[in-house]
Amino acid sequence: MTTDTSKNTAPRPPRTGSVIPLPAAGARLATGIGATATLISTFLAWTWTKAFPGDLTVTGYPGGLQVITLLGALLTLLYVLAGYGVRGLRWLTPAGTTAPVLLLAIGTFATTWYTVIAITVDLGGVANLEPGGYIAAITTLATVIAALGLPADEPLETIPGAKPPNAWKRLLNALAATPTRRAETLPAWGEILIIAAAFGIGLYLFTYGVDTEYGELFVGYLILAGFGFTALNRAGLVARLSALTTKHRNIALTSAFVAAACFPFTQENDTYTAVATNILIFGTVALGLNIVVGLAGLLDLGYVAFLGVGAYTAALVSGSPESVIGVEFPFWAAVLAGAGASLVFGVLIGAPTLRLRGDYLAIVTLGFGEIFRISMNNLNGKTGPDITNGSMGIPNIPNLIFFGFDFGETHDIFGVPIARMGNYFLLMLFFTLLVVFIFRRAAESRIGRAWVAIREDETAATAMGINSFRLKLLAFALGAALAGLAGTVQAHVTYTVTPEQYKFVEAVPPNSAFLLAAVILGGMGTISGPLVGAALLYLIPAKLTFMADYQLLLFGVALILLMRFRPEGLVADRRKQLEFHETGQLDVPDETVGLSKAEA
């Protein structure tokens, strides 16, 4: 009996590490040469004058945006070498090398051409470019063209006459698709070292971004960081690290907070530590909203009001001379008072409104947020009782003193002077750790699974015996309490609490719109997602002050691009991946928050 093997005789393109056909080998070689030439160009002068920030006039020593281009060229060259099967580099490319090389080449090209155009515009013409600038522009363009000739990572269908995708389609696939993971094992100590190294690199990159001294450098940093993250995701490295952090979850969490705690020790003053402290406040509030929106599926557009309740409560009981109450609670009592007041308001607002669903609930919560702001504005002694001092707010909130430790003074910790904002950063980091612990325990509990069931289908959950109203009220109250907790620290950090800080949309976060965007941008139902989203949404406006007039426009464009290429968010759980991608293309492990291994 003869077996028909005709279906298996069609040729398949080679995978990474096999013999490379001549055109593909030529494209890979040309890409490597282009990346090397780009790297060399960063050691040449790009302009003749120091009028452009970063001093790009020095030959032999890259500076400013040249360093960003240098890093992009190095990463591109690294993944080109990985395509040749160099030992030690295969672990970085479990899903292939072509898409990462292409994305890194495009990121380097975009950063370099942004620099060249900025020099031309700022200094008044291309005559201000030195040969190094021209060489960098040409070599980055040549690298992208060569990278477009690389073979696709995934094999073609064994269909007679099948054609490879064109360059444009491959570029879109590189941006939008998710990688396929390949199983490889490492010893436990090696996995732990990789986790620690990953968070150490993350701390360095975050510190570099926060410490950028001028807007042009931060824009270049953002461009390369965006393409670099996408490249690592397409290489499968992000999925691999996600699997490791899920396997060693407690070690990963500890490493993350140790790395974050090191940040104040890298700063010489409070300028950027203040930005990091506000990011933590914003991120902690976003985590609280993630319980309401990400787990329970309740669209709350007035959530920032609970932050305001906690801040106003702390301002009234912390000894401010402008407080009409005239009392001064100890720190722990002020924190409990702020969280308790927010919890009470959450129950009072949630009880009559949580029987609504969808858009109706969103409209009611939006109204509550505006009612809170207007009420705080009217409690001024003229249009209402004199409680909040109206639009002037409650100023002169004193610094916290906890067991003799004055958060307003500079203290030496391990021989390093930590100023006021560094103290508040470490305090807020402790509260963030507390909120993460609460979120994690709640999400993995029976109540958390009931919240997810309500989010997916409330009617079916109710039919299965879940008391949806009680559990939604619990989520609403818990989220409100966590926001109030962050509000108590915010009041002392800012010295003043005013109604204008708690609008629905405001140029400077936190506000309800940006909090909701942080949850969606980062990834609903995850722990790290809202923290990442909050960091991006707070840091970018703080650094790009010269683009303040276009902030909301750029924000809208970024959300559109995200919905097109990463609709599940930057840090997605498995359930969201299942909604937007095919089962075989998941890039997150099964044990993510909101979906247990058994449920998967």
N, C-alpha and C positions, 0 to 999 in steps of 0.2 A: 504494500500500500504506500503510495507516494504522498508526501506532504507538500502542500503548496507554500512555498516560502517567498513568493513574489512580494508579499506585503512588507517583508523585512529586508529587502535588498536595496531599497532607496538609500543613497548616501546621506550621511548626517554630518553636519559641520563639526569640527573638532572642538572639544572643551578646552578650558585653560589648562596648560601644562602638556597638551599633546602637540604633535607636529603642526606648526602654523603654516598655512599656504603662503605663497610668495607675496600676493597683494596685501594680505593681513600683516605679514611680517614687515613689509615696507611701511605700512601705515603706523605700526607700533614703533618702528625705528624712527620714523619722521616725528612722531609725537614725542618720543624721548629726546630727540635732538632739539625740538622746539622748546620743550620745558627746560632743558639745560641752557639754551641760549637766553631764555627769559630770566633764568636764575642769574646768569652772568651779567645781564643788562642792569640788574638792580645794584650792581657795584659801580655803575657809571653815573655821571651827573645827568639829571633829567631836565634841569633848568639852570639858568645862570645867576639867578637872583634869590636872595633869602626872603624876598617879599611873600613867597608862597609858603604856607605853614609846613613845618617839618624839616626844613633845610635839605632840599634834594639837590644841592649843588656840590656835594662832596663825592669825589671819586675814591672808590675802595672801601666805603663804609655806608651801607644802606641806612636810610632814615625815614621816619614818617610812613607814608603810604608805600614806599619801596619795600618796607619790611612785610607788609601784607602781600604784595606781589611775590616776594621771595618765598614766603610760607606757602602760597598757592602753587608756585612752581615746584617746590620740594615735594608737596603732597602728590602732585600730578606725576612727578618722576618716580615716586615711591610706588604708586599703583601701576605705572608702566612696567617697572621691574617685577612687581608681583605677577604681571601677566606673562613673564618669562619663566615663572615657576621658581623664583629665587627662594631658597629655604629660609624659613623664619617669617616670610611675608604671607604665606598662604592662609594663616589664621585670620588675617585682616580681610580676606576676600572670600567668605564662604559662598557668596552668591554671584561671583564673577567680578571682572575688572573693567570691562568696557564701559558700562554706564558710569562707574565712579570716575574713570579717567576723563570721560567726556564732560561730566558735570564739573569736575575740578578745573579742567581746561577753560570751560565757559566762565566759571567764577573768577579765575585769574585774569582772563580777558576782560571781564566786566570791570573788575577793580582797576586794572591798568588803564583802560580807556577812560574810565571815570576820572582818574588822576590826570591823564593827558588833556582831557577836555576841560577839567577844572583849572589847570594851569593856563590853558589858552584863554578861557573866559576871564579869569581873575586878573591875569597880567596883561591882557589886551592883544592876543594874537599868537599864531603858531611860531612866530619868530623867537618867542621866549623859551622854546624847547631846545634842549641840547641833544646831541646825537643819541645819548642813552635813552631818552624818551621815545625817539623814533624807533630805535631798535626794539624796545620793550613792546611798543604797539604792534610792530610787524610780527615779532616772534610769537606773541600771544595769539594773534589772528591765525598765523600758520599752524600753531598747535591745535587750535579748535578744528581747523579744516582737516588736519591729519587725523585727529581723533574721530571725526565723522566717518573715516574709512575703516575703522576697526570692526571686526566681526561681532555680531550680536552675541550676548552671553548665553541666551537660551537657544537650544536647537530648534530647527524648523520642523514643521509637521512633515511627516514622510508622505507627502502627496506629490505625484509626478508633476513637474512643471512649477512647483512652488518657488516664489521669488523672495529674496530677502527684503525686509522693509526698507523704504527709502530713508534718507538721513533725517528728514523732518519728523517722520513718524517715530523713528527710533529715539529722537530727542524728547518727544512728548511721552513716550513709554518710559524713558529714563526718569522723567520728572514725576510721573503719576503712579507707576506700578510699584508693587511691593515685592521684596525679594523672597526667594525660596531658601529656607534654611537647610544646611547640611550638618548632620550630627557629628561632632567631634568631642572627644573627652579630654579633660585635663585633670591633674591631681587637685585635691581640694585646696591645698595651700597655694597652688598656682592660680586657681580661680579667685581666691581671696586677694592675692597680690594684684591681680588685674583689676578687681573692683576698686581697691585702694588707689591704684595708679589712675584709673578713669576719673575718680572724684578729685584727685590732685590736679589732673590736667584741666578738669572743669573749673576748679577754683582759680587756676592761673588764667584761663581764657576769660572768665567773668571779671577778674581783677583787671586784666588788660583792657577789656571793653569799658569798664567803669572809669578807669584812670585815663582814658583818651582825653587829650587836652584841647582838641578843637574838633569842630563838626565834620570837616572833610575826612579826618582819620576815622571817626566813628562810622561814617557812611561806608567807607572802604571795608572796615571791620565787619559791618552788617552784611555787606554783599558776599564776602568770602565765607562768613559764618553760615549764611543761608544755603549757599551752594555746597559748602563743605558738609553740613549736616545731611543734606539730601544725598550727597555722594556716599557718605558712610552708611546711610540707610539702604541705598541701592546695593552697596557692597555686602550687606547682610551683617555688618558689624554692630549696628544698633540693636538688631534682633538678638545677636549673640550676647551682648552685654545685658539686655533685658532678661534673657533666660538666666544669666548668672546672678543678677540681682534678685530675681524671683526665687532662685534656689537657695541663696544665702540672704534672705530678706532682712534679718536682724542685723547682720554684718553690714549690709549695704546701707541701711538706715543710719547705723552708727557712723559709718564712714562719711555719709553725706553731711551729718550735723557736725562732725569733727572738722571737716573741710570748711564748712560755713563759719564755724567758731574761729577759725584761723584768719578770717578776712580782716577784722580790725587790726590785727598784728602786722598786716602788710601796708597799712595806711599811715601817712605822716601827719595828717590832720583830719578834721571832721567833715571836709567838703563832700567826699564821696561816701564816707560812712553814713552820712545823713540820707543819701540816696538809697543805700542798702537797707537802712533801718525802715524807711518808708516802704520799700519793696516787701519787707517781711510783714509789715502791717497790712499792706494791700493783699499779699498772698495768703495770710492767715484768714482774713475776711473772705477771700475767694474760696478757701477750703470750706468755710462754714456754708457759703452759698452752694458749694458742690454737694452738700448733703441734701439741700432742698431741691436743687435742679438736677444734679447728676445722678443721685440715688433715687429720690422719691418722684422726680419728674414734674415738680411744681414750678411753673414759670413765675418767678418773683421779680418784679421790676422796681420794687421800692426797698430793696434789701439794705441799701446804705443807711436808711433811717435807723436800723438797729445799731449800726456803728455809732450813729449820732446819739442814741439813747445812752449807750455806755459811756461815751465821751462826756456828755453833759452831766451824767450822774457823778462821774469821777471829778469833774470840775467843781461841782457843788459841794462835795464832801471832802475835798483834799486841802482845804485851808486857804483857798484863794481869797484875797481881801475884797474882791467884787462879788463873792458868793453871798446870797441873801440868807443862807442857812447859818453860816458862821461856825461851822464845825470842821474838824480836821480828823478824818479817820486814818488809822494806820494803813499802810499800803495793802496788806492782804484784805482788810475789810473794804477798802475802796474798790478793789478788784471784784470781790464777791458782790458788792452793791451794784456795780456796773453790769456784771453778767446777769445778776438776778433781775434788775430792772428791765433789761432787754428781753429776758425770758418771759417776764410777766406781760410785756407789750406784745411779744410774739403770740402768747396764748390768747390775749384779748383781741388781737387782730385776726388771728387764725380761726378762732372758734366760729365766728359768724360767716367767714368768707371761704373756708376750705371745702364747703359743700359745692362750690363752683368748680368748673374745670376749664382748662385750656385758656383761650383768649379772655374769657370773662374774669378768671382769676388774675390774669396778668394786668387787666385794666384796674381791678380793685387794689392790687398791691401797688401799682403805680400811683393811684390816688392817695394811698396811705403815706407813701414817701413824700409826696408834695404837702399833704396835711401836716406831717411832722415838721417840715421845714418852715411852713407858714406859721404854725403854732409857736415854734421857738422864736420866730421873728416878732410875734405879737405879744409875747409875755414880757412886756417892757415897762409895765406900770401905767401905761396910757390906754392902750387898746386891750389890756388884760392885766392879770396880776403881775407884779414885779418879781419875776423868778429868774429869767435868763438874760436880762439886760438887752433884749431885743436884738437889733442888727449889729450892735457893738459886741455882742457875745460876752463870754466870761474870760477876761484876760488874767495875766499874772498868776497862772497856775504854778505852784512851786515844784521844784524837782523832787523826785522820790527819795526817801531815805528809808532804807530797809536794814534793820539791825545795825544802825550806825554807818552803813555804807551809803554815802551821798552820791547819787547818780549824776549830779551836776558838776562834780569835781573830777580832776584828772587823778587816776590811780595807776600805780605801777603793778602790772600783772606779768609775772615771769620776767621781770626786768624791762618790760616794754611799757611806755606810758600810754594809757588808754584814756582818751578824753570823753567828754559828755556823751557824744553820739555813739562812741564805741561801747559805753556802758549800757545804753538803751538798746543797742543792737544785740548784745549778749542776752539782755533780759527778754527782748522780743523773740530771740531765737529759742529761748526756753519755752515761751508760750506757744510758739509754732510747733515745737516738738510735742507739747501737750495736746494741741489740737490734732496733730497727725495721729497721735496715739488714740485719741477719742474717735477720730474718723475711721481709722483702721479697725478698731474693735467693733464699732457700730456696723461698718460695712460687712464684716465677716460673721456677724451674729444672725440669729433667726430674724430679728427685726430688720436688719439690713437686707436680707433676702426678700422679706415681705415688701420693703420699699421698692426693690427692683421689680418685683411682680406687679406692684401698683403702677410703676412707671411704664412697664411694657403694655399692660392691659388691665385697667382698673376694674372693668366689669368682670373679667375672668377671675381676677384676684378676689373680688367680693364673693363670687359664686363658689370659690374654694374655701370660704369661711374666714377670710382676712377682714378685720375691721378697718377698712380703708380710712375712714374719717379719723379715728383715734391715732393711727400710725402717721397719717399726714400731719396731724396737729403736733405729734411728737417730733417729727422732722423739722417742722416750722419753728417750734420752740427751741430745739437744740441748735439749729442754725442761728437763730437770733441770739442765744446766749453766747455762742462763740464769737459772733460779731461784736457783742457788747464787751467781751473780754479784751479784744484787740482795741476797742474804743477807749478803754481806761488807760492804756499805755499811750495811745495817740494823743490824748489830752495833755499829758505831761511832756511829750516830745515836742508838740507845737506851741506850748505855753498858752495858747488861746483857742477857744472853741466858739465858732460862729455858725449861724444857720447856712451861710453861703457855701460852706464846705460839704454840704450834703444834698446837692442838687442831683437831678436825674442824669443830666449831662453837664459836665464841667470840663474846662480845658485841662485841668490837672486832676488825675485820679487820686484817691478812690471815689467813684460815683457809681450809681447803679448800672449804667450802661457799660462802663468799662469793667466792672466786676463780672457781669454776665459774659462779656466778651472774653475775659481772662479764662473763665471756666470752659467756654466753647473752644477757644483757641488752643488752650493747653490740652484739653481732653476730659470730657465729662465722666464722672465716676472713678477717676484715678486720683492717686495721692499727689504725685509729682506734677501732673498736668496743670492744675490751677496755679501752682507756684511758678512754673515756667511761664505760663501766660501772663501772670501778674508782673514777673520780672521784665518781660519784653514790653508790656504796655506801659509800665512806669519808666523804665530806663530810656526807651527810645524818645519820648517827648522831653525828658529831662536833659538829654544830650543834644537833641536837634532843635535847640531853641531858635535857631535862625530860620526854621521852617514852621514856626508856630502858626502862621496864617493858613497853612495848608495841612494842618495836623489831621483834621477830621476827614479831609479828602484822601490823604494817604492811608488813614485808618480804614476807610471804606474799601479802597483798592486792595489793601492787604487781606481783608476778610473775603473779598471776592476770589482772590487767588487761592486762599486757603480752602475755600469751599470747592474750588475746581480740582486742586491737586492733593489736598489732604483733608477731606470732609470730616474725618473722624477725630481730628485734632492732632497736635504735635506728639502727644503721648497718649496713645489710644489703648483701651482695653479690648479684650477679645470679642466682647459682644458688639462693640462698635465696628470692629474689623469685619465681623460676620455680616453686618448690615451693608457695608460699602464695598467689600471685596469678596472674591470667590474663596472657598474654604482652603484651597491649596496655596493661597498667596498670603496667608497670615504672617505677620512679622512680630507677633507678641506671643509670649507663652500662655499656657492655659490657666495658670494660677493667678491671673490678674484680679484686681478688686472687682466685685460685682458678678463674677462668674467663677465658681469653684471648678476644680478638676472633674469632680463627679458630674456637675451640670454640663460641662463641655462634652 
